[in-house]
């Protein structure tokens, strides 16, 4: 899960709405790597030790937001057990007569 958070936070930090704190790092450290398919994020992860302080900070902030959202979802599920929508296989058939 941590790798997923790192990947997501780097992706957002590179291409996020105006933030782009890692954009310069991507251009410098991953020159020639085309975005898409996770290649740019993989490159940034491979160069994690070389990332600028701004990129590291932005990535950390984004990871923390992901963690908070995940925890909120867990807490809401605990607060309302059994309230989730049934899966299609669990939906009972009804008579149409």
C-alpha positions as CSV (number, residue, x, y, z in Angstrom):
1,X,0.0,0.0,0.0
2,X,2.9,2.4,0.8
3,X,4.2,2.0,-2.7
4,X,0.8,2.9,-4.1
5,X,0.7,6.0,-1.9
6,X,4.2,7.0,-3.1
7,X,3.3,6.5,-6.7
8,X,0.0,8.4,-6.4
9,X,1.6,11.3,-4.5
10,X,4.5,11.6,-7.0
11,X,2.0,11.5,-9.9
12,X,-0.1,14.3,-8.3
13,X,3.0,16.3,-7.4
14,X,4.2,16.2,-11.0
15,X,0.9,16.9,-12.7
16,X,-1.3,18.3,-10.0
17,X,-3.4,21.4,-10.4
18,X,-0.8,24.1,-10.5
19,X,1.3,22.4,-7.8
20,X,3.7,20.5,-10.0
21,X,6.4,20.6,-7.3
22,X,8.1,17.6,-8.9
23,X,7.8,18.8,-12.5
24,X,11.3,20.3,-12.6
25,X,12.7,17.1,-11.0
26,X,11.0,15.0,-13.6
27,X,12.4,17.1,-16.4
28,X,15.9,17.0,-14.9
29,X,16.1,13.4,-13.6
30,X,13.8,11.6,-16.1
31,X,14.8,13.4,-19.3
32,X,13.4,11.4,-22.3
33,X,10.9,9.4,-20.2
34,X,7.5,9.8,-21.7
35,X,4.5,10.2,-19.3
36,X,2.0,7.4,-19.3
37,X,1.9,3.9,-18.1
38,X,3.5,4.9,-14.8
39,X,7.0,5.3,-16.4
40,X,7.6,8.8,-15.1
41,X,6.5,8.0,-11.6
42,X,8.7,4.9,-11.6
43,X,11.6,7.0,-12.7
44,X,11.0,9.5,-9.9
45,X,10.7,6.7,-7.4
46,X,14.0,5.3,-8.7
47,X,15.6,8.8,-8.1
48,X,13.8,9.4,-4.7
49,X,17.1,10.3,-3.0
50,X,17.7,13.0,-5.6
51,X,14.4,14.7,-5.5
52,X,14.2,18.4,-4.6
53,X,13.1,19.4,-1.1
54,X,9.9,21.0,-2.7
55,X,9.0,17.7,-4.4
56,X,9.6,15.7,-1.2
57,X,7.4,18.1,0.8
58,X,4.6,18.2,-1.7
59,X,4.7,14.4,-2.1
60,X,4.6,14.0,1.7
61,X,1.6,16.3,2.0
62,X,-0.3,14.4,-0.7
63,X,0.5,11.1,0.9
64,X,-0.8,12.4,4.2
65,X,-4.1,13.5,2.5
66,X,-4.5,10.0,1.0
67,X,-4.0,8.5,4.4
68,X,-6.5,10.8,6.0
69,X,-9.1,10.0,3.4
70,X,-8.5,6.3,3.8
71,X,-8.9,6.6,7.5
72,X,-12.1,8.6,7.2
73,X,-13.5,5.9,4.9
74,X,-12.6,3.2,7.5
75,X,-14.1,5.2,10.3
76,X,-17.4,5.7,8.4
77,X,-17.6,2.0,7.7
78,X,-17.1,1.2,11.4
79,X,-19.8,3.8,12.3
80,X,-22.4,2.3,10.0
81,X,-21.7,-1.4,9.7
82,X,-24.0,-3.3,7.3
83,X,-25.1,0.0,5.7
84,X,-23.2,-0.5,2.5
85,X,-25.1,-1.1,-0.7
86,X,-25.6,-4.8,-1.5
87,X,-23.5,-6.3,-4.2
88,X,-25.5,-7.4,-7.3
89,X,-25.2,-11.1,-6.4
90,X,-26.7,-10.3,-3.0
91,X,-29.7,-8.5,-4.3
92,X,-32.8,-10.7,-3.8
93,X,-35.1,-11.4,-6.7
94,X,-38.5,-9.8,-6.6
95,X,-41.8,-11.1,-7.9
96,X,-43.2,-9.1,-10.8
97,X,-46.7,-10.7,-10.7
